[in-house]
């Protein structure tokens, strides 16, 4: 859980989408680095969600 800098009243689960040319494990590592400031060395791929409204992901 992270506390967004733009809001004082909530905590959120870190997350995000795929960047151009990224596969899900690469995106997960980037999101962990961006959201938590942690350079994660290994990532276990569990599941990829698909949003039909955003077919590019």
Secondary structure, 3 states (H helix, E strand, C coil): CECCCCCCCCCECCCCCCCCCCCHHHHHHHHHHHHHCCCCCCCCCCCCCCCCCCCCC
